[in-house]
Amino acid sequence: MPNNSSITYFLLLPFADTRELQLVHFWLFLGIYLAALLGNGLIITAIACDHGLHTPMYFFLFNLSLLDLGSISTTVPKAMANSLWDTRSISYWRCAVQLFFFVFSIVGEYCLLTIMAYDRYVAICQPLHYGTLLGSRACVHMAAAAWGTGFLHALLHTANTFSLPLCQGNVLDQFFCETPQILKLSCSDSYLREVGLIVVSACLAFGCFVFIVVSYVQIFRAVLRIPSEQGRHKAFSTCLPHLAVISLFISTIFFAYLKPPSVSSSVLDLVLSVLYSVVPPAVNPLIYSMRNQQLKDAIRTLISWTFVKSEKFSSSLHH
């Protein structure tokens, strides 16, 4: 039986069997990927260039967009390449790198969304202490904690998963390298170490979820006490994008990992994995900019400035 020392590559789950559908998948993923690159790139550049957006909320959004770019760039390019070149393979070490960066991005993003819930809680429930509780140093420390937690989880999961002996073949029922799919190939009782890590991760995820729910209960109670309808609308509008993003993120991951085995199938697993790994990074910039006039203005200014610069550059070339 082969073990992980003899496995040099894994076979990923293809999106389609026919060449035409493979090309459709390639163009679809290319469109989603370019939309994610453009949307997150615009948000990152706008926040970095506009001093009016140098506040805690936009600082955390800046970090979220970076993690979104990292998340979608980990899985989609390889899936596109496989569809374009009609192949399923991914090398052993590339699979390990892909797993590391995917776990890093997902865990970091979840921690950051939890911190953003705290930011909204302080802004609405304790506005007089906002500058004290969310000063520049505190924001940097919280963002670093989110990135550090993602890095530590990714390191532990990757090291544990790829130290297991694999003797159940090399076929993964997923379009990218994912811990549960690799564990299915294990033939050793030592996978219990990885199960222990998953339990720790689940406790962290549950703790963050409870914190988010409690924060929003306090936020809604505070908003409903605001006497003016305009004030309530303004307070809700600052929370709705974050609430929409976190609902999409949690619901898709929750259903993908905790659905009953009776409803599990390769096609359903594939669709769910696309929903939680590909769709959020592409949709998040749209959600955040849709109801945020300040961010829309900054992006509009950035785009117009880019056009002016490009026109000046082209005219100088003609002269």
N, C-alpha and C positions, 0 to 999 in steps of 0.2 A: 504493500500500500504506500502511496506517496505521502511524504510529510512535508512540512514547510521548508525543509532544507532542499528538497528536490523540486518544489514548485517554483517556477521562474515567472509565471504569468497567471492571471485570472481571466475568465471569460465573463463579460458583463451581459446583462439582459438586453437584447436588441429591441428597438421600438417597433420595428416592422420587418417582415420577411421579404417583401417585394422591393425591388430597386426604386420604383416610383415613390412608394410611401417613405422609404428611407430619405429620399431627396426632399420630400415634403417636410419631414421631421427636421432635416438640416436647415431649411429655409425658415421654418417656424421658430426654431431655437435661435437662429441667427438674428431674427427680428426682435425676439424677447431680450437677447443678450445685448444688442445694440441699444435698445430702449433703456435697459438697466444701466449701461455705461453712460449714456447721455443724461438720464435723469439724475443719477447719483453724482455724476461728474459736475453737472450744473449746480447742484446743491452744495457740494464741497467747495467749488470755486467761488460761488456767490457768498457763502458764509465767510470764507477766508478773505475775500476782497472788500466786503462791506462792513465797516466798523460799527454800523448800527445793529448788526447781527452778532456782535461779540458779547452775547449774554449766555447764561448757563443753559437755557433751553436749546439754543442753536449750537452751542458747543457740543452737547450730547447728540444732537441731530447730525452734526458733522462726523462724529465718531460712528454713529449708526450707519451712515452712508458708506463710510470706509469698510465697515464689516460686511455690509450688503454686497459691495463690489468684490470683496474677498470670497464671500460665500458662493456667489454665482460664477465667479471665475474659476472656482475649484472644480465644479462639476460639469458645467455646460460646454466649455471648449472641447473637452475630451469626448463627450457624447456627440457633439457635432462632427468631430473628426472621424469617429467610428461610423457614423451614418454616411458621411461623404465618401469614405474609402472602403465601405462595406466590410468592416471588421468588428470584432467583439473584444479583442484582447487588450489588456492593460498589464504592464509589467508589475512584478511583485513589489518592487521598491516604489514605483510610481503610485501604486495602490495605497501603500503605507503613507506616502506624502499626502495623497488626496484625502485619506481618512483623517489625518492629523489636522489639515487646514479646514476641513468641513466641520469637525467637532469644535475646533477653535473658534470659527466664525459663529456657529449656532449658539454655543454656550455664552460667548462674549456678547452676542446680540441680545440674548435673553436677559442677562445681567444688566445690560445697558437699558433695556426697556423697563426693567424694575427700577433703576435709578431715575429714569425719566418720569415714572409715576410719582416718585418721591419729590421730584422737582415741581410737578404740577400741584402736589399736596401742599408744599410749603408756599408756593405762589398764591394759592387760593385760600388756604386755611390759616397761614401764618405770614401774611404779606409784609408785616413790619420787621420780621426776622429774616426775610429772604436774603438780603445782602450779607448777613452774618452767617447763616447756615449754608449758603451756597456761594461763598466767596470763590475767587479764582483758584486758590490753593486747594480748597475742598473739592471743587469740580475736577481738577486734575487728578487728585487722589482717588476719587470715585471712578473716574474713567479708567485709570490705571488698574484699579481693583477688578473692573469688568474684564479688561484685556488679560490681566494676570490670571484670573479664574479660568477664562477660556483656554489660555496657554497650558495651565497646569492640568486641566481635565483632558485636553487633547494629548498631552505628553503621556499621561498615565494610561489612557484608553488605547493609544496606538502601541505603546510599549507592551502592554498586557496582551492585547489582541494578537499581535504578530510574534509573541513569544510562545503561543500555543502550538502544539503539533497539529497539523492539518492532514487528515487522511480520507476525507469524504469527497475527493476530487477538487476541482478548481473553478466550478461554475457558480457564479453569484446571481441570485434572483433579484437583481437591482441594476439600474443603469449607471451607478457609481459605487465606489467602495464604502460599505457601511458596516458598522460593528455587528449588528444582529445577523447579517448575511454571512459574514466571515465566521462567526461563532458556530453557525450550522455545519461548517466544514471541519470543526474540531473533533478529535477522537480521544480527548483526555479529560479527566475529572478536574484538571487545573483550570477549566473554564469557570469554575466557581469563583476564582479571583476576580474575573471580569464581571461576573454577576454581582459580586460584592461592590465593585466600582459603580455598576449601573444603579444599585440600590442607593449608594451615596449620592449619585447624580440626581436620582429621582427625589430624594429628600431635599436637596438643594432647589430643584425645580418646584417642588411643592411649597417650600418655604417662600420662594420668590412669588409664587402665585397667590399665596395667602396675603403677603405684604401688598401686592398690587390690588387685590380685592378690598382689603381694609382701607388702603389709601383712597380708593375711589368711593367707598361708602362715606368716608369723612368728607371727601370733595363734594359729593352730591348733597350731603346734608348742609354743608356750608353754602353751596350755590343756591339751594332752595330757600335759604334764609335771607338772600339778597332781596331787598324790597322792590327795586326797579326791574322791569322785564328786560330792558336793554342791558343792564348789568349782568343779569342771569345769562342772557344770550352770549355776551362777550366772554364770560367765564367758561361756559360750555364749549364755545368755539375753540378755545385754546386746548381743551381736553379731547375733543372728538377725534382729531387725527391720530393721536397717540392711542386712544382706545380702539380705533379701527385697526391700526397696525398690529397691536398686541392681540386683538381678538382673532385676526387672520393667522397670526403666527402660532398662537397656542392651540386654536381649534384644529388646524391641519396636522400639527405634530401629535396632538393628543389622540386624534382618530387614527393616525397612521401607526402609532406604536401601541395603543391600548384597545384597538378594535378586537372583537371576539375572533378566535381562529376560524369559526364557522363561516364568517363572511370574507375570509382571506382568499385572494387569488392573485396570480402574477399580474394580470391587467389592472386590477384595483390597486395593488401595492404600487405599481408603476405610476398610475394617475395621482395617487396620494403623495408619492415622493416628489413628483413634479410640483404639486400644490404647495408643499412646505419648503422645498429647496430652490425652486426656480421662480415661482410667481411672486412671493413677497419682495425680494430685492428689486424686481421690475416695477411693482405696484407702489411700494412705499414712497418713492419721491412724488408720485402723482397724488397720493393721499395727503401728504404733508403740505404740498404746495397749493392744493385745491382750495382750502379754506383759510390760507394764510396770506393776507394781502401784502405784508411786509416782505415775506420771502418771494412772492410773485414779482413785486416791484424790483427787488434786488436781482432776480434772474433776468427780468426784462431789460434792466439797465446793463447787465453783463452782456446779453446778446446784442443789444444795440451798439455797445462799445466795441464788441468784436467785429461787427459789420463795418463800423466806421474805420477801424484800424485796417481791416482787410481791403477796403476801398482805397484808403490812402496808400497802402502798400502796392496795390495793383496799378494805381495811377502813377506812382513813382517809377514803376518798372516801364510803363509806356513812355514816360518822358526820358 
